[in-house]
């Protein structure tokens, strides 16, 4: 039969258990606004009974562990959706920067083959499409007044403005490309830091849990937070080892195995000037499908790359087509054979410098010595409506309009994906909060429950104390 001291031990264990409950509830309340924290719960169980003449008799309560309340499926979904969100957020930002640097407000609903892409520069200057039309209008004005030096000077000015816009846009888009390369490099460095941190946390978790026999809840919270941050940078695969360590691979290459960082990511230039990503140790080129790194690479080599190539083709075809017609013409002095434009792409296109100070050298006539002849000027004006094989059988304005439409569609897709992803992520976050989040009302209720139980256990000790005093008093009489 248990004695008074056994009952005293029972009450002591009960007080310790209720005190632990108060501590855990306090920990939950302290971390109520910590987004990385998953609420914890103290698990209580009856302590082992002892045999008595009347049967097994309970010995109170004991703590079986402190449980972290997490739904691993939700955690995995949030991590994976983080990779998708990181991809589209980076793509959206890059395309918005491209729109700004292009100086063109994008209309995804514009006609893919329309003659013009009505727009206004973000800085108030004319859009490139408007300047193309102005150039051919200036050729038409010279054809209407072939002897007018003022119309010829206006033509030269319009051409210089157009060439300057090509140069400026090319420089700005090159800057966007450079920024995306920098973003890839910086995100690779950030990903490697997170991989190293996770490997270190694996070590800490394994050691803590091996020495205490419990679960290192706070360390696991921190690891989950870093894992989700890593997922926003790159898609990854994970597996859990028996000691609680998390193994990570990226693109099929193992990066973290237990406490060991087995490989890292590396940004490298394959010779194109465009940074790609590979496994530093294995040397394997990684095909990333999610995360900010993949979003930067995909946008740089996709929508931005197509736009830059298209602008270069547009400038090149403009130089070629205009010079082909223009070089056969004659200026007011009877000279011929000169080119109107120089350069080969958007970055280098320029107007023949000889025309800057002498518009009489504009070769608008079809024959020498015929000042009033406008044959060549008319042909040059007609190029506005002429389709070109090098531009996909489109006009100059149509080709530019198609580029703007494609970029607008890409931005529209990114905007839609970011909005959809935000809704999905918000829904998953709310689901996880309902499971792992801290409820202030619930924890305050738990505090009161543990407090009352603690007081009741203390009352047991007081009662046993009185009983012991009675026993002592009986022996002294």
C-alpha positions in Angstrom: 0.0 0.0 0.0 1.5 3.4 -1.0 2.5 5.5 1.9 2.3 9.2 2.6 5.7 9.8 1.0 4.5 8.1 -2.2 1.6 10.4 -2.2 4.0 13.3 -1.7 6.0 12.2 -4.7 2.8 11.9 -6.7 1.9 15.5 -6.0 5.4 16.7 -6.7 5.4 15.0 -10.1 2.0 16.6 -10.8 3.2 20.1 -9.9 6.2 19.6 -12.2 4.0 18.4 -15.0 1.6 21.4 -14.6 4.5 23.8 -14.4 5.9 22.4 -17.7 2.5 23.0 -19.2 2.6 26.6 -18.1 6.1 27.0 -19.5 5.1 25.5 -22.9 2.0 27.8 -23.1 4.2 30.7 -22.2 6.6 29.7 -25.0 3.6 29.6 -27.4 2.4 33.0 -26.3 5.9 34.5 -26.5 6.1 33.4 -30.2 2.6 34.3 -31.2 3.9 36.7 -33.8 6.8 34.6 -34.9 5.9 33.4 -38.5 8.5 30.6 -38.3 7.1 29.2 -35.1 4.9 26.1 -34.8 3.0 25.8 -31.6 4.0 23.2 -29.1 2.0 21.0 -26.7 3.1 19.2 -23.6 2.1 15.6 -23.7 1.1 14.1 -20.3 0.6 10.5 -19.4 -0.1 8.6 -16.3 3.0 7.4 -14.5 3.5 3.7 -13.9 1.2 2.1 -11.4 2.5 0.2 -8.4 1.1 -3.2 -7.3 -0.9 -3.2 -4.0 -2.9 -5.8 -2.2 -6.1 -4.2 -3.7 -4.7 -4.0 -7.2 -2.5 -1.6 -9.2 -2.6 1.9 -7.8 -1.8 5.0 -9.8 1.2 7.2 -9.0 0.1 10.4 -10.8 1.2 12.0 -14.0 4.4 12.4 -15.9 5.6 14.3 -19.0 6.0 12.0 -22.1 7.3 14.8 -24.4 6.8 18.2 -25.8 5.2 17.9 -29.2 5.5 20.3 -32.1 2.2 20.7 -34.0 3.0 20.5 -37.7 1.4 19.1 -40.8 4.3 17.9 -42.9 2.1 17.7 -46.0 1.2 21.4 -45.6 4.9 22.3 -45.0 5.9 20.5 -48.2 3.2 22.2 -50.2 4.2 25.7 -48.9 7.8 24.9 -49.7 7.0 23.8 -53.3 4.6 26.7 -53.9 7.4 29.0 -52.6 9.5 27.8 -55.5 6.7 28.6 -58.0 6.1 31.9 -56.4 9.8 32.9 -56.4 10.0 32.1 -60.1 7.0 34.2 -61.2 7.7 37.1 -58.8 11.2 37.4 -60.2 9.9 37.1 -63.8 7.3 39.8 -63.2 9.8 42.2 -61.7 12.2 41.6 -64.6 9.5 42.2 -67.2 8.3 45.3 -65.4 11.9 46.6 -65.4 12.1 45.8 -69.1 8.9 47.7 -69.8 10.3 50.7 -67.9 13.6 50.6 -69.8 11.9 50.1 -73.1 10.0 53.3 -72.5 6.8 51.6 -73.7 3.6 50.9 -71.8 2.7 47.4 -72.8 -0.7 46.4 -74.1 -1.0 42.6 -74.1 -4.2 43.0 -76.1 -2.6 44.8 -79.0 -2.7 43.3 -82.4 0.2 41.0 -83.1 0.5 42.3 -86.7 -0.9 45.8 -86.2 0.8 48.7 -88.1 1.6 50.6 -85.0 1.8 50.0 -81.3 0.4 53.2 -79.8 2.4 54.1 -76.7 4.0 56.8 -74.7 7.4 56.6 -73.2 7.7 56.3 -69.5 9.9 59.3 -69.6 7.6 61.4 -71.9 9.5 60.8 -75.1 7.9 59.4 -78.3 7.7 55.6 -78.6 9.8 53.8 -81.1 6.8 52.9 -83.2 5.8 56.6 -83.5 9.4 57.5 -84.5 9.4 54.8 -87.2 6.3 56.3 -88.7 7.7 59.8 -88.3 10.8 58.7 -90.3 8.8 57.4 -93.2 6.5 60.5 -93.1 9.7 62.6 -93.3 10.7 60.7 -96.4 7.3 61.4 -97.9 7.7 65.1 -97.0 11.0 65.2 -98.9 9.3 63.5 -101.9 6.6 66.2 -101.8 9.1 69.0 -101.7 12.3 67.5 -103.0 14.1 70.8 -103.3 13.3 71.9 -99.7 16.3 72.0 -97.5 14.2 72.4 -94.4 12.3 69.1 -95.2 15.6 67.4 -95.7 16.9 68.7 -92.4 13.7 67.5 -90.7 14.3 64.1 -92.2 17.8 64.0 -90.9 16.6 65.0 -87.4 13.9 62.4 -87.4 16.3 59.7 -88.4 18.8 60.8 -85.7 16.0 60.7 -83.1 15.0 57.2 -84.2 18.6 56.0 -84.2 19.2 57.6 -80.7 16.1 55.7 -79.4 17.4 52.4 -80.8 20.8 53.1 -79.1 19.2 54.1 -75.8 16.8 51.1 -75.7 19.6 48.7 -76.5 21.8 50.2 -73.7 18.9 50.0 -71.2 17.9 46.5 -72.1 21.6 45.5 -71.8 21.4 47.0 -68.3 18.4 44.8 -67.5 20.3 41.8 -68.8 23.3 42.7 -66.6 21.0 43.2 -63.5 19.5 39.7 -64.1 23.0 38.2 -64.3 23.8 39.9 -61.0 20.6 38.6 -59.5 21.5 35.1 -60.5 25.0 35.4 -58.9 23.6 37.0 -55.7 20.8 34.4 -55.3 23.3 31.6 -55.8 25.4 33.0 -53.0 22.3 33.3 -50.8 21.3 29.7 -51.6 24.7 28.4 -50.7 24.5 30.2 -47.4 21.1 28.6 -46.7 22.4 25.2 -47.6 25.3 25.6 -45.2 23.0 26.8 -42.5 20.7 23.8 -42.9 23.6 21.4 -42.8 24.7 23.1 -39.5 21.1 22.8 -38.1 21.0 19.2 -39.1 24.1 18.6 -36.9 22.6 20.6 -34.0 19.2 18.8 -34.2 20.8 15.3 -34.3 23.0 16.1 -31.3 20.3 17.7 -29.3 17.8 14.9 -29.9 20.3 12.2 -29.3 21.4 13.7 -26.0 17.9 14.6 -24.6 15.8 11.9 -26.2 13.3 14.6 -27.1 12.5 16.7 -30.2 14.5 19.9 -30.9 11.4 21.8 -31.8 12.9 25.3 -32.0 15.8 24.2 -34.1 13.4 22.4 -36.4 11.4 25.6 -36.7 14.5 27.5 -37.8 15.4 24.8 -40.3 12.0 24.8 -41.8 12.2 28.6 -42.2 15.5 28.4 -44.0 14.3 25.5 -46.1 11.3 27.6 -47.3 13.7 30.5 -48.0 15.9 28.2 -50.0 12.9 27.0 -52.0 12.1 30.6 -53.0 15.5 30.7 -54.7 15.5 27.2 -56.3 13.4 24.1 -56.6 14.7 21.3 -54.5 14.0 17.8 -53.3 14.3 16.5 -49.7 14.4 13.3 -47.7 14.5 12.8 -43.9 17.2 10.6 -42.3 16.5 8.4 -39.2 18.4 10.9 -37.0 16.1 13.8 -38.0 18.5 15.3 -40.5 17.2 16.7 -43.7 18.9 15.6 -47.0 18.6 18.1 -49.9 19.3 17.8 -53.6 19.0 20.4 -56.3 18.5 19.3 -59.9 19.2 15.7 -58.9 22.6 16.6 -57.3 23.0 16.0 -53.6 23.8 19.3 -51.8 23.2 18.4 -48.1 23.6 15.0 -46.6 23.0 15.0 -42.8 25.4 17.5 -41.3 27.6 17.5 -44.4 27.5 20.1 -47.2 28.2 17.7 -50.1 28.1 20.3 -52.9 27.2 23.9 -53.6 25.7 25.9 -56.5 27.9 27.9 -58.8 27.1 30.7 -61.2 29.3 30.4 -64.3 29.6 31.9 -67.8 29.5 29.2 -70.5 31.0 31.7 -73.0 27.8 33.6 -73.9 28.0 36.3 -71.3 24.8 34.8 -69.7 25.3 33.2 -66.3 24.1 29.7 -65.8 24.1 27.5 -62.7 25.9 24.2 -62.1 26.9 22.1 -59.1 30.3 23.4 -58.1 31.8 20.0 -57.0 30.1 17.7 -59.6 30.5 20.2 -62.4 27.0 19.3 -63.5 24.9 21.9 -65.2 21.6 22.3 -63.4 18.3 22.7 -65.1 16.3 24.7 -62.6 12.6 24.8 -63.0 11.5 26.9 -60.0 12.7 29.6 -57.7 14.0 33.1 -58.2 17.2 31.9 -59.9 15.3 30.0 -62.6 12.9 33.0 -63.0 15.8 35.3 -63.7 17.4 33.0 -66.2 14.2 32.1 -67.9 13.1 35.8 -68.4 16.6 36.9 -69.4 17.0 34.2 -72.0 13.3 34.2 -73.0 11.2 37.3 -73.2 14.1 39.8 -72.7 16.4 37.8 -75.1 13.7 37.7 -77.8 13.1 41.4 -77.4 16.7 42.3 -77.7 17.2 40.0 -80.7 14.0 41.4 -82.3 15.2 45.0 -81.9 18.6 44.2 -83.4 16.8 42.5 -86.4 14.5 45.5 -86.7 17.5 48.0 -86.7 19.5 45.8 -89.0 16.7 45.4 -91.6 16.0 49.1 -91.4 19.6 49.9 -92.1 19.7 47.4 -94.9 16.4 48.2 -96.6 16.8 52.0 -96.4 20.5 51.9 -97.6 19.6 49.5 -100.5 17.2 52.1 -101.9 19.0 55.3 -100.8 22.5 54.4 -102.1 21.2 54.4 -105.7 19.8 57.9 -105.4 21.4 61.3 -106.1 21.7 64.4 -103.9 21.2 68.0 -104.9 24.9 68.1 -105.9 24.6 65.1 -108.2 26.5 62.8 -105.8 25.5 59.2 -105.2 26.6 55.9 -103.6 26.5 57.0 -99.9 24.5 55.2 -97.2 21.8 56.9 -95.1 22.4 54.8 -92.0 25.5 53.2 -90.5 25.7 50.4 -88.0 24.4 46.9 -87.9 22.1 46.6 -84.8 20.1 48.5 -82.3 23.2 49.5 -80.3 25.2 50.8 -83.3 22.6 52.2 -85.8 23.4 55.9 -86.6 22.8 58.4 -89.4 25.5 59.2 -91.9 27.4 62.0 -90.2 27.9 63.9 -93.5 24.1 64.7 -93.5 24.2 66.4 -90.1 25.5 69.8 -91.5 24.6 69.4 -95.1 21.1 68.2 -95.8 21.6 68.9 -99.5 23.5 65.5 -99.5 20.3 63.6 -98.9 20.0 61.4 -102.0 16.3 61.8 -102.9 16.5 61.9 -106.7 16.6 58.9 -109.1 18.8 60.6 -111.7 21.7 63.1 -111.4 21.1 66.8 -111.9 17.3 66.5 -111.4 16.8 68.6 -108.3 13.0 68.2 -108.5 13.1 64.4 -108.9 11.6 62.5 -106.0 11.9 58.9 -107.2 14.1 57.6 -104.5 12.3 59.6 -101.7 9.0 58.0 -102.8 10.5 54.5 -102.7 11.9 55.2 -99.2 8.5 56.4 -98.0 7.0 53.3 -99.5 9.1 51.1 -97.3 6.7 51.9 -94.5 4.1 49.6 -96.0 6.5 47.0 -97.4 6.9 43.6 -95.7 10.3 42.2 -95.1 11.3 38.6 -95.0 13.9 39.3 -92.4 11.1 40.5 -90.1 8.8 37.5 -90.6 7.1 39.1 -93.7 5.9 42.1 -91.6 6.3 45.8 -92.0 8.7 47.7 -89.7 5.9 49.0 -87.5 4.2 45.6 -87.6 7.3 43.8 -86.5 7.8 46.2 -83.6 4.2 45.9 -82.7 4.6 42.1 -82.5 7.6 42.5 -80.2 5.6 44.7 -77.9 2.7 42.4 -77.9 4.8 39.4 -77.1 6.5 41.2 -74.2 3.1 42.4 -73.1 1.7 38.9 -73.2 4.7 37.6 -71.2 4.1 40.3 -68.5 0.4 39.6 -68.5 1.1 35.9 -67.9 3.5 36.8 -65.1 1.0 39.1 -63.5 -1.7 36.4 -63.6 0.6 33.8 -62.2 1.8 36.0 -59.4 -1.8 36.8 -58.5 -2.8 33.1 -58.6 0.2 32.1 -56.7 -0.5 34.7 -54.1 -4.0 33.3 -53.6 -2.7 29.7 -53.3 0.1 30.7 -50.9 -2.3 32.7 -48.8 -4.7 29.8 -48.6 -2.0 27.4 -47.6 -0.7 29.8 -45.0 -4.1 30.1 -43.4 -4.4 26.3 -43.4 -1.0 26.0 -41.7 -1.9 28.7 -39.2 -5.1 26.8 -38.2 -2.8 23.8 -37.5 0.5 25.2 -36.3 -0.4 28.8 -35.4 -0.7 30.1 -31.9 -4.2 30.9 -30.6 -4.0 33.5 -27.9 -7.4 32.4 -26.5 -6.5 28.7 -26.4 -3.2 29.3 -24.7 -4.7 31.6 -22.1 -7.3 28.9 -21.4 -4.5 26.4 -21.1 -2.6 28.6 -18.7 -5.7 28.8 -16.4 -6.1 25.0 -16.6 -2.5 24.3 -15.7 -2.6 27.0 -13.0 -5.6 25.4 -11.3 -4.1 21.9 -11.6 -0.9 23.2 -10.1 -2.8 24.7 -7.2 -4.6 21.5 -6.7 -1.3 19.5 -6.7 0.0 22.0 -4.1 -3.0 21.4 -2.0 -2.3 17.7 -2.0 1.2 18.4 -0.7 -0.4 20.6 2.1 -2.8 17.8 3.0 0.0 15.2 3.1 2.0 17.7 5.3 -0.8 17.8 7.8 -1.1 14.1 7.7 2.6 13.7 8.4 2.4 16.1 11.3 -0.5 14.0 12.7 1.7 10.8 12.4 4.6 12.5 14.1 2.4 13.8 16.8 1.0 10.3 17.4 4.5 8.9 17.8 5.5 11.6 20.3 2.6 10.8 22.6 
